[in-house]
Amino acid sequence: MANRPRGEPEPERTAGAATQRTMLFPRRELTAHDAREFVAAALTQWGHRERLDDIRLCTSELVTNALLHGTSTDDAILVRIELHNAQVLVEVHDGGEGTPRQRQVQNGSDDGRGLFLVSAVADGWGVAAREGPGKRVWAFFKVPVMSTC
């Protein structure tokens, strides 16, 4: 179940090479806000604020999609942020079985632009299976490599 709208492969993961944070969010009105703040706090602590607005926007859109289409009333949403050498990876896990797809939005429509925004802002995004039910929707962002000197 892979959806790579712009042909990007899923970002490579090197064992032990990433700094990561994971948080489980309950399904409630402030979930998208809380997830944005969670990724912003992690990026700030890691010293990577260069694409903070882009990453916050995409996190919000992916979490909102999970809330609207991927969870039932009692489900939670897992958000993971990883910093690899020159990229930030954000994953949103939900229990839904559907596969998110970028839609053609009609003029005047108030919704349906989330994945269009993610596609325009992130360096890549996609959908992949996960252990257990549901899926994970990911987006990655290229960031400058930090010097250790």
VMD Tcl script that builds the backbone (N, CA, C; Angstrom):
set m [mol new atoms 447]
animate dup $m
set s [atomselect $m all]
$s set {name element resname resid chain x y z} {
  {N N MET 1 A 0.847 -1.163 0.000}
  {CA C MET 1 A 0.000 0.000 0.000}
  {C C MET 1 A 0.899 1.234 0.000}
  {N N ALA 2 A 1.501 1.542 -1.069}
  {CA C ALA 2 A 2.375 2.714 -1.114}
  {C C ALA 2 A 1.804 3.729 -2.080}
  {N N ASN 3 A 1.746 4.951 -1.663}
  {CA C ASN 3 A 1.274 6.040 -2.501}
  {C C ASN 3 A 2.375 7.084 -2.490}
  {N N ARG 4 A 3.089 7.181 -3.577}
  {CA C ARG 4 A 4.181 8.149 -3.677}
  {C C ARG 4 A 3.853 9.081 -4.823}
  {N N PRO 5 A 3.050 10.094 -4.553}
  {CA C PRO 5 A 2.514 10.942 -5.608}
  {C C PRO 5 A 3.536 11.587 -6.518}
  {N N ARG 6 A 4.722 11.877 -6.026}
  {CA C ARG 6 A 5.705 12.516 -6.889}
  {C C ARG 6 A 6.865 11.583 -7.190}
  {N N GLY 7 A 6.653 10.296 -6.983}
  {CA C GLY 7 A 7.649 9.321 -7.344}
  {C C GLY 7 A 8.810 9.158 -6.380}
  {N N GLU 8 A 8.751 9.747 -5.211}
  {CA C GLU 8 A 9.846 9.610 -4.270}
  {C C GLU 8 A 9.758 8.274 -3.557}
  {N N PRO 9 A 10.890 7.653 -3.320}
  {CA C PRO 9 A 10.866 6.466 -2.463}
  {C C PRO 9 A 10.667 6.908 -1.021}
  {N N GLU 10 A 10.201 5.993 -0.209}
  {CA C GLU 10 A 10.089 6.308 1.214}
  {C C GLU 10 A 11.485 6.602 1.740}
  {N N PRO 11 A 11.627 7.599 2.587}
  {CA C PRO 11 A 12.958 7.964 3.090}
  {C C PRO 11 A 13.669 6.777 3.737}
  {N N GLU 12 A 14.962 6.676 3.471}
  {CA C GLU 12 A 15.792 5.616 4.053}
  {C C GLU 12 A 15.947 5.857 5.547}
  {N N ARG 13 A 15.980 4.776 6.293}
  {CA C ARG 13 A 16.242 4.865 7.722}
  {C C ARG 13 A 17.492 4.072 8.027}
  {N N THR 14 A 18.433 4.720 8.671}
  {CA C THR 14 A 19.663 4.056 9.083}
  {C C THR 14 A 19.538 3.746 10.566}
  {N N ALA 15 A 19.711 2.493 10.911}
  {CA C ALA 15 A 19.556 2.077 12.311}
  {C C ALA 15 A 20.447 2.923 13.219}
  {N N GLY 16 A 19.847 3.493 14.228}
  {CA C GLY 16 A 20.591 4.238 15.224}
  {C C GLY 16 A 21.050 5.615 14.776}
  {N N ALA 17 A 20.774 6.009 13.531}
  {CA C ALA 17 A 21.299 7.277 13.038}
  {C C ALA 17 A 20.346 8.441 13.260}
  {N N ALA 18 A 19.136 8.170 13.678}
  {CA C ALA 18 A 18.150 9.235 13.794}
  {C C ALA 18 A 17.918 9.637 15.241}
  {N N THR 19 A 17.599 10.893 15.404}
  {CA C THR 19 A 17.051 11.381 16.649}
  {C C THR 19 A 15.553 11.382 16.430}
  {N N GLN 20 A 14.790 10.898 17.388}
  {CA C GLN 20 A 13.352 10.827 17.160}
  {C C GLN 20 A 12.559 11.099 18.421}
  {N N ARG 21 A 11.325 11.482 18.201}
  {CA C ARG 21 A 10.345 11.662 19.275}
  {C C ARG 21 A 9.028 11.075 18.767}
  {N N THR 22 A 8.288 10.481 19.664}
  {CA C THR 22 A 6.997 9.902 19.330}
  {C C THR 22 A 6.014 10.284 20.420}
  {N N MET 23 A 4.790 10.622 19.996}
  {CA C MET 23 A 3.760 10.929 20.977}
  {C C MET 23 A 2.414 10.420 20.462}
  {N N LEU 24 A 1.625 9.907 21.385}
  {CA C LEU 24 A 0.285 9.439 21.099}
  {C C LEU 24 A -0.694 10.536 21.491}
  {N N PHE 25 A -1.579 10.890 20.567}
  {CA C PHE 25 A -2.546 11.960 20.804}
  {C C PHE 25 A -3.960 11.401 20.804}
  {N N PRO 26 A -4.764 11.788 21.790}
  {CA C PRO 26 A -6.164 11.367 21.774}
  {C C PRO 26 A -6.920 12.130 20.692}
  {N N ARG 27 A -8.009 11.565 20.265}
  {CA C ARG 27 A -8.849 12.214 19.260}
  {C C ARG 27 A -9.700 13.271 19.965}
  {N N ARG 28 A -9.328 14.538 19.758}
  {CA C ARG 28 A -10.082 15.632 20.366}
  {C C ARG 28 A -9.882 16.891 19.536}
  {N N GLU 29 A -10.558 17.947 19.907}
  {CA C GLU 29 A -10.551 19.181 19.130}
  {C C GLU 29 A -9.161 19.792 18.959}
  {N N LEU 30 A -8.304 19.700 19.963}
  {CA C LEU 30 A -6.990 20.335 19.920}
  {C C LEU 30 A -5.860 19.422 19.439}
  {N N THR 31 A -6.181 18.260 18.905}
  {CA C THR 31 A -5.142 17.310 18.525}
  {C C THR 31 A -4.186 17.877 17.482}
  {N N ALA 32 A -4.685 18.505 16.424}
  {CA C ALA 32 A -3.807 19.049 15.381}
  {C C ALA 32 A -2.902 20.136 15.967}
  {N N HIS 33 A -3.447 20.993 16.791}
  {CA C HIS 33 A -2.654 22.039 17.461}
  {C C HIS 33 A -1.565 21.421 18.330}
  {N N ASP 34 A -1.948 20.437 19.136}
  {CA C ASP 34 A -0.985 19.799 20.033}
  {C C ASP 34 A 0.125 19.096 19.247}
  {N N ALA 35 A -0.220 18.467 18.138}
  {CA C ALA 35 A 0.781 17.789 17.305}
  {C C ALA 35 A 1.743 18.808 16.685}
  {N N ARG 36 A 1.224 19.941 16.231}
  {CA C ARG 36 A 2.099 21.012 15.703}
  {C C ARG 36 A 3.084 21.474 16.761}
  {N N GLU 37 A 2.605 21.688 17.968}
  {CA C GLU 37 A 3.472 22.138 19.051}
  {C C GLU 37 A 4.503 21.075 19.427}
  {N N PHE 38 A 4.107 19.825 19.371}
  {CA C PHE 38 A 5.019 18.716 19.650}
  {C C PHE 38 A 6.192 18.706 18.663}
  {N N VAL 39 A 5.908 18.798 17.360}
  {CA C VAL 39 A 7.008 18.778 16.382}
  {C C VAL 39 A 7.837 20.056 16.476}
  {N N ALA 40 A 7.205 21.175 16.749}
  {CA C ALA 40 A 7.953 22.434 16.881}
  {C C ALA 40 A 8.910 22.371 18.071}
  {N N ALA 41 A 8.456 21.808 19.171}
  {CA C ALA 41 A 9.318 21.697 20.357}
  {C C ALA 41 A 10.509 20.777 20.075}
  {N N ALA 42 A 10.268 19.658 19.393}
  {CA C ALA 42 A 11.365 18.738 19.064}
  {C C ALA 42 A 12.373 19.421 18.146}
  {N N LEU 43 A 11.909 20.066 17.094}
  {CA C LEU 43 A 12.814 20.723 16.152}
  {C C LEU 43 A 13.598 21.848 16.818}
  {N N THR 44 A 12.952 22.581 17.688}
  {CA C THR 44 A 13.634 23.663 18.404}
  {C C THR 44 A 14.724 23.090 19.297}
  {N N GLN 45 A 14.413 22.029 20.014}
  {CA C GLN 45 A 15.409 21.410 20.887}
  {C C GLN 45 A 16.585 20.867 20.077}
  {N N TRP 46 A 16.321 20.353 18.882}
  {CA C TRP 46 A 17.371 19.801 18.031}
  {C C TRP 46 A 18.128 20.889 17.262}
  {N N GLY 47 A 17.682 22.135 17.364}
  {CA C GLY 47 A 18.353 23.229 16.666}
  {C C GLY 47 A 18.055 23.293 15.181}
  {N N HIS 48 A 16.909 22.773 14.763}
  {CA C HIS 48 A 16.515 22.768 13.346}
  {C C HIS 48 A 15.190 23.499 13.179}
  {N N ARG 49 A 15.272 24.812 13.084}
  {CA C ARG 49 A 14.066 25.620 12.909}
  {C C ARG 49 A 13.927 26.143 11.469}
  {N N GLU 50 A 14.824 25.716 10.572}
  {CA C GLU 50 A 14.851 26.282 9.223}
  {C C GLU 50 A 13.539 26.092 8.469}
  {N N ARG 51 A 12.892 24.966 8.603}
  {CA C ARG 51 A 11.654 24.699 7.870}
  {C C ARG 51 A 10.482 24.473 8.823}
  {N N LEU 52 A 10.580 25.122 9.964}
  {CA C LEU 52 A 9.594 24.913 11.013}
  {C C LEU 52 A 8.168 25.169 10.539}
  {N N ASP 53 A 7.928 26.268 9.835}
  {CA C ASP 53 A 6.562 26.572 9.380}
  {C C ASP 53 A 6.051 25.514 8.412}
  {N N ASP 54 A 6.893 25.060 7.491}
  {CA C ASP 54 A 6.490 24.019 6.542}
  {C C ASP 54 A 6.134 22.729 7.270}
  {N N ILE 55 A 6.971 22.356 8.221}
  {CA C ILE 55 A 6.770 21.096 8.937}
  {C C ILE 55 A 5.527 21.170 9.822}
  {N N ARG 56 A 5.320 22.307 10.459}
  {CA C ARG 56 A 4.112 22.485 11.279}
  {C C ARG 56 A 2.852 22.405 10.416}
  {N N LEU 57 A 2.866 23.068 9.256}
  {CA C LEU 57 A 1.707 23.039 8.363}
  {C C LEU 57 A 1.389 21.616 7.914}
  {N N CYS 58 A 2.406 20.892 7.468}
  {CA C CYS 58 A 2.171 19.531 6.988}
  {C C CYS 58 A 1.731 18.595 8.109}
  {N N THR 59 A 2.310 18.758 9.288}
  {CA C THR 59 A 1.872 17.959 10.428}
  {C C THR 59 A 0.399 18.201 10.701}
  {N N SER 60 A -0.007 19.442 10.696}
  {CA C SER 60 A -1.407 19.785 10.936}
  {C C SER 60 A -2.319 19.143 9.899}
  {N N GLU 61 A -1.923 19.207 8.637}
  {CA C GLU 61 A -2.760 18.635 7.573}
  {C C GLU 61 A -2.841 17.119 7.693}
  {N N LEU 62 A -1.719 16.462 7.960}
  {CA C LEU 62 A -1.737 15.004 8.077}
  {C C LEU 62 A -2.540 14.541 9.291}
  {N N VAL 63 A -2.407 15.244 10.398}
  {CA C VAL 63 A -3.170 14.891 11.601}
  {C C VAL 63 A -4.659 15.151 11.380}
  {N N THR 64 A -4.991 16.257 10.744}
  {CA C THR 64 A -6.400 16.548 10.461}
  {C C THR 64 A -7.003 15.469 9.570}
  {N N ASN 65 A -6.268 15.027 8.551}
  {CA C ASN 65 A -6.755 13.936 7.703}
  {C C ASN 65 A -6.977 12.666 8.515}
  {N N ALA 66 A -6.047 12.353 9.410}
  {CA C ALA 66 A -6.200 11.169 10.249}
  {C C ALA 66 A -7.434 11.289 11.133}
  {N N LEU 67 A -7.672 12.475 11.670}
  {CA C LEU 67 A -8.855 12.687 12.505}
  {C C LEU 67 A -10.150 12.547 11.711}
  {N N LEU 68 A -10.158 13.097 10.506}
  {CA C LEU 68 A -11.386 13.092 9.702}
  {C C LEU 68 A -11.656 11.757 9.019}
  {N N HIS 69 A -10.595 11.068 8.599}
  {CA C HIS 69 A -10.784 9.898 7.743}
  {C C HIS 69 A -10.164 8.613 8.262}
  {N N GLY 70 A -9.329 8.684 9.282}
  {CA C GLY 70 A -8.575 7.498 9.659}
  {C C GLY 70 A -8.802 6.971 11.045}
  {N N THR 71 A -9.665 7.591 11.822}
  {CA C THR 71 A -9.858 7.132 13.190}
  {C C THR 71 A -11.340 7.062 13.520}
  {N N SER 72 A -11.646 6.210 14.478}
  {CA C SER 72 A -12.996 6.213 15.030}
  {C C SER 72 A -12.956 7.035 16.312}
  {N N THR 73 A -14.062 7.174 16.947}
  {CA C THR 73 A -14.185 8.049 18.108}
  {C C THR 73 A -13.192 7.741 19.218}
  {N N ASP 74 A -12.889 6.467 19.450}
  {CA C ASP 74 A -12.025 6.086 20.565}
  {C C ASP 74 A -10.561 5.914 20.184}
  {N N ASP 75 A -10.229 6.055 18.910}
  {CA C ASP 75 A -8.851 5.838 18.461}
  {C C ASP 75 A -7.944 7.006 18.829}
  {N N ALA 76 A -6.666 6.706 18.883}
  {CA C ALA 76 A -5.642 7.727 19.082}
  {C C ALA 76 A -4.805 7.821 17.814}
  {N N ILE 77 A -4.035 8.880 17.705}
  {CA C ILE 77 A -3.161 9.109 16.562}
  {C C ILE 77 A -1.734 9.191 17.087}
  {N N LEU 78 A -0.843 8.467 16.446}
  {CA C LEU 78 A 0.559 8.504 16.830}
  {C C LEU 78 A 1.297 9.413 15.855}
  {N N VAL 79 A 2.093 10.332 16.393}
  {CA C VAL 79 A 2.912 11.221 15.571}
  {C C VAL 79 A 4.368 10.960 15.935}
  {N N ARG 80 A 5.173 10.726 14.902}
  {CA C ARG 80 A 6.614 10.512 15.098}
  {C C ARG 80 A 7.356 11.535 14.249}
  {N N ILE 81 A 8.371 12.131 14.830}
  {CA C ILE 81 A 9.255 13.022 14.094}
  {C C ILE 81 A 10.660 12.484 14.252}
  {N N GLU 82 A 11.378 12.399 13.136}
  {CA C GLU 82 A 12.740 11.888 13.136}
  {C C GLU 82 A 13.639 12.888 12.425}
  {N N LEU 83 A 14.815 13.076 12.974}
  {CA C LEU 83 A 15.839 13.895 12.336}
  {C C LEU 83 A 16.946 12.968 11.886}
  {N N HIS 84 A 17.114 12.881 10.585}
  {CA C HIS 84 A 18.218 12.138 9.998}
  {C C HIS 84 A 19.233 13.179 9.546}
  {N N ASN 85 A 20.326 12.761 9.033}
  {CA C ASN 85 A 21.418 13.661 8.697}
  {C C ASN 85 A 20.964 14.953 8.024}
  {N N ALA 86 A 20.263 14.876 6.926}
  {CA C ALA 86 A 19.869 16.078 6.187}
  {C C ALA 86 A 18.381 16.112 5.899}
  {N N GLN 87 A 17.584 15.464 6.735}
  {CA C GLN 87 A 16.149 15.513 6.518}
  {C C GLN 87 A 15.375 15.286 7.814}
  {N N VAL 88 A 14.180 15.830 7.818}
  {CA C VAL 88 A 13.223 15.613 8.900}
  {C C VAL 88 A 12.097 14.780 8.324}
  {N N LEU 89 A 11.721 13.745 9.031}
  {CA C LEU 89 A 10.629 12.871 8.629}
  {C C LEU 89 A 9.527 12.983 9.673}
  {N N VAL 90 A 8.308 13.235 9.221}
  {CA C VAL 90 A 7.140 13.261 10.091}
  {C C VAL 90 A 6.218 12.137 9.644}
  {N N GLU 91 A 5.796 11.314 10.599}
  {CA C GLU 91 A 4.841 10.243 10.317}
  {C C GLU 91 A 3.611 10.441 11.187}
  {N N VAL 92 A 2.457 10.166 10.602}
  {CA C VAL 92 A 1.199 10.173 11.345}
  {C C VAL 92 A 0.576 8.796 11.149}
  {N N HIS 93 A 0.399 8.072 12.253}
  {CA C HIS 93 A -0.170 6.724 12.230}
  {C C HIS 93 A -1.625 6.796 12.683}
  {N N ASP 94 A -2.491 6.091 11.950}
  {CA C ASP 94 A -3.883 5.978 12.393}
  {C C ASP 94 A -4.381 4.577 12.103}
  {N N GLY 95 A -5.541 4.234 12.632}
  {CA C GLY 95 A -6.093 2.894 12.492}
  {C C GLY 95 A -6.964 2.697 11.276}
  {N N GLY 96 A -7.111 3.707 10.438}
  {CA C GLY 96 A -7.976 3.613 9.270}
  {C C GLY 96 A -7.383 2.778 8.157}
  {N N GLU 97 A -8.253 2.196 7.357}
  {CA C GLU 97 A -7.806 1.331 6.272}
  {C C GLU 97 A -7.708 2.055 4.937}
  {N N GLY 98 A -8.313 3.208 4.783}
  {CA C GLY 98 A -8.298 3.911 3.504}
  {C C GLY 98 A -6.915 4.421 3.147}
  {N N THR 99 A -6.730 4.700 1.863}
  {CA C THR 99 A -5.468 5.262 1.385}
  {C C THR 99 A -5.694 6.709 0.980}
  {N N PRO 100 A -5.065 7.645 1.666}
  {CA C PRO 100 A -5.228 9.056 1.310}
  {C C PRO 100 A -4.719 9.325 -0.106}
  {N N ARG 101 A -5.447 10.136 -0.818}
  {CA C ARG 101 A -5.057 10.538 -2.169}
  {C C ARG 101 A -5.325 12.025 -2.327}
  {N N GLN 102 A -4.425 12.655 -3.055}
  {CA C GLN 102 A -4.608 14.076 -3.357}
  {C C GLN 102 A -5.798 14.191 -4.295}
  {N N ARG 103 A -6.723 15.101 -3.981}
  {CA C ARG 103 A -7.938 15.262 -4.781}
  {C C ARG 103 A -7.854 16.507 -5.649}
  {N N GLN 104 A -8.666 16.508 -6.684}
  {CA C GLN 104 A -8.882 17.722 -7.462}
  {C C GLN 104 A -9.962 18.511 -6.724}
  {N N VAL 105 A -9.635 19.704 -6.334}
  {CA C VAL 105 A -10.565 20.513 -5.542}
  {C C VAL 105 A -11.363 21.412 -6.467}
  {N N GLN 106 A -12.654 21.433 -6.225}
  {CA C GLN 106 A -13.535 22.299 -6.993}
  {C C GLN 106 A -13.419 23.734 -6.481}
  {N N ASN 107 A -13.500 24.695 -7.384}
  {CA C ASN 107 A -13.495 26.103 -6.960}
  {C C ASN 107 A -14.623 26.335 -5.970}
  {N N GLY 108 A -14.333 27.063 -4.943}
  {CA C GLY 108 A -15.334 27.380 -3.937}
  {C C GLY 108 A -15.459 26.348 -2.838}
  {N N SER 109 A -14.813 25.206 -2.976}
  {CA C SER 109 A -14.877 24.176 -1.949}
  {C C SER 109 A -14.037 24.600 -0.748}
  {N N ASP 110 A -14.534 24.314 0.450}
  {CA C ASP 110 A -13.822 24.685 1.674}
  {C C ASP 110 A -12.867 23.615 2.172}
  {N N ASP 111 A -12.908 22.429 1.594}
  {CA C ASP 111 A -12.033 21.362 2.086}
  {C C ASP 111 A -11.388 20.625 0.919}
  {N N GLY 112 A -10.548 19.652 1.245}
  {CA C GLY 112 A -9.914 18.838 0.226}
  {C C GLY 112 A -8.560 19.322 -0.248}
  {N N ARG 113 A -7.992 20.294 0.423}
  {CA C ARG 113 A -6.710 20.851 -0.011}
  {C C ARG 113 A -5.516 20.381 0.814}
  {N N GLY 114 A -5.746 19.558 1.821}
  {CA C GLY 114 A -4.675 19.160 2.736}
  {C C GLY 114 A -3.502 18.498 2.048}
  {N N LEU 115 A -3.746 17.454 1.262}
  {CA C LEU 115 A -2.630 16.763 0.612}
  {C C LEU 115 A -2.055 17.579 -0.535}
  {N N PHE 116 A -2.842 18.468 -1.106}
  {CA C PHE 116 A -2.308 19.399 -2.101}
  {C C PHE 116 A -1.253 20.291 -1.435}
  {N N LEU 117 A -1.568 20.785 -0.240}
  {CA C LEU 117 A -0.610 21.608 0.502}
  {C C LEU 117 A 0.629 20.804 0.897}
  {N N VAL 118 A 0.424 19.596 1.378}
  {CA C VAL 118 A 1.557 18.754 1.765}
  {C C VAL 118 A 2.448 18.506 0.548}
  {N N SER 119 A 1.834 18.202 -0.583}
  {CA C SER 119 A 2.594 17.947 -1.807}
  {C C SER 119 A 3.379 19.177 -2.259}
  {N N ALA 120 A 2.812 20.356 -2.051}
  {CA C ALA 120 A 3.466 21.595 -2.478}
  {C C ALA 120 A 4.588 22.013 -1.534}
  {N N VAL 121 A 4.487 21.675 -0.248}
  {CA C VAL 121 A 5.419 22.187 0.758}
  {C C VAL 121 A 6.511 21.179 1.127}
  {N N ALA 122 A 6.145 19.904 1.270}
  {CA C ALA 122 A 7.122 18.883 1.670}
  {C C ALA 122 A 7.984 18.495 0.467}
  {N N ASP 123 A 9.134 17.903 0.751}
  {CA C ASP 123 A 9.993 17.406 -0.316}
  {C C ASP 123 A 9.547 16.033 -0.810}
  {N N GLY 124 A 8.627 15.424 -0.107}
  {CA C GLY 124 A 8.048 14.150 -0.515}
  {C C GLY 124 A 7.043 13.704 0.528}
  {N N TRP 125 A 6.091 12.881 0.111}
  {CA C TRP 125 A 5.138 12.328 1.065}
  {C C TRP 125 A 4.606 11.026 0.490}
  {N N GLY 126 A 4.029 10.222 1.358}
  {CA C GLY 126 A 3.465 8.966 0.898}
  {C C GLY 126 A 2.698 8.276 2.001}
  {N N VAL 127 A 2.215 7.086 1.661}
  {CA C VAL 127 A 1.425 6.269 2.574}
  {C C VAL 127 A 2.037 4.884 2.584}
  {N N ALA 128 A 2.149 4.293 3.747}
  {CA C ALA 128 A 2.722 2.955 3.851}
  {C C ALA 128 A 1.982 2.173 4.933}
  {N N ALA 129 A 2.084 0.863 4.833}
  {CA C ALA 129 A 1.495 -0.013 5.844}
  {C C ALA 129 A 2.294 0.128 7.137}
  {N N ARG 130 A 1.718 -0.321 8.199}
  {CA C ARG 130 A 2.401 -0.342 9.486}
  {C C ARG 130 A 2.070 -1.647 10.170}
  {N N GLU 131 A 2.773 -1.962 11.237}
  {CA C GLU 131 A 2.435 -3.159 12.000}
  {C C GLU 131 A 1.074 -2.939 12.638}
  {N N GLY 132 A 0.219 -3.932 12.564}
  {CA C GLY 132 A -1.124 -3.797 13.103}
  {C C GLY 132 A -2.040 -3.131 12.096}
  {N N PRO 133 A -3.246 -2.810 12.520}
  {CA C PRO 133 A -4.195 -2.205 11.585}
  {C C PRO 133 A -3.823 -0.766 11.246}
  {N N GLY 134 A -4.274 -0.326 10.109}
  {CA C GLY 134 A -4.116 1.071 9.753}
  {C C GLY 134 A -2.951 1.338 8.827}
  {N N LYS 135 A -2.505 2.570 8.877}
  {CA C LYS 135 A -1.473 3.052 7.955}
  {C C LYS 135 A -0.658 4.141 8.625}
  {N N ARG 136 A 0.425 4.503 7.944}
  {CA C ARG 136 A 1.196 5.667 8.346}
  {C C ARG 136 A 1.352 6.545 7.116}
  {N N VAL 137 A 1.105 7.809 7.310}
  {CA C VAL 137 A 1.269 8.790 6.243}
  {C C VAL 137 A 2.480 9.622 6.650}
  {N N TRP 138 A 3.410 9.768 5.725}
  {CA C TRP 138 A 4.666 10.425 6.049}
  {C C TRP 138 A 4.936 11.572 5.093}
  {N N ALA 139 A 5.741 12.504 5.584}
  {CA C ALA 139 A 6.246 13.607 4.765}
  {C C ALA 139 A 7.675 13.862 5.209}
  {N N PHE 140 A 8.541 14.187 4.232}
  {CA C PHE 140 A 9.906 14.510 4.627}
  {C C PHE 140 A 10.312 15.857 4.068}
  {N N PHE 141 A 11.306 16.438 4.757}
  {CA C PHE 141 A 11.762 17.798 4.483}
  {C C PHE 141 A 13.278 17.806 4.522}
  {N N LYS 142 A 13.900 18.303 3.475}
  {CA C LYS 142 A 15.345 18.429 3.474}
  {C C LYS 142 A 15.743 19.611 4.347}
  {N N VAL 143 A 16.769 19.400 5.164}
  {CA C VAL 143 A 17.267 20.445 6.063}
  {C C VAL 143 A 18.787 20.491 5.952}
  {N N PRO 144 A 19.392 21.617 6.297}
  {CA C PRO 144 A 20.862 21.693 6.270}
  {C C PRO 144 A 21.484 20.720 7.264}
  {N N VAL 145 A 22.607 20.175 6.895}
  {CA C VAL 145 A 23.358 19.287 7.792}
  {C C VAL 145 A 24.024 20.166 8.841}
  {N N MET 146 A 23.859 19.775 10.100}
  {CA C MET 146 A 24.471 20.541 11.191}
  {C C MET 146 A 25.919 20.119 11.351}
  {N N SER 147 A 26.790 21.084 11.504}
  {CA C SER 147 A 28.205 20.818 11.741}
  {C C SER 147 A 28.413 20.459 13.208}
  {N N THR 148 A 29.254 19.471 13.456}
  {CA C THR 148 A 29.532 19.082 14.842}
  {C C THR 148 A 30.772 19.757 15.383}
  {N N CYS 149 A 31.401 20.622 14.617}
  {CA C CYS 149 A 32.625 21.323 15.071}
  {C C CYS 149 A 32.286 22.553 15.859}
}
mol reanalyze $m
mol bondsrecalc $m
mol representation Tube
mol addrep $m
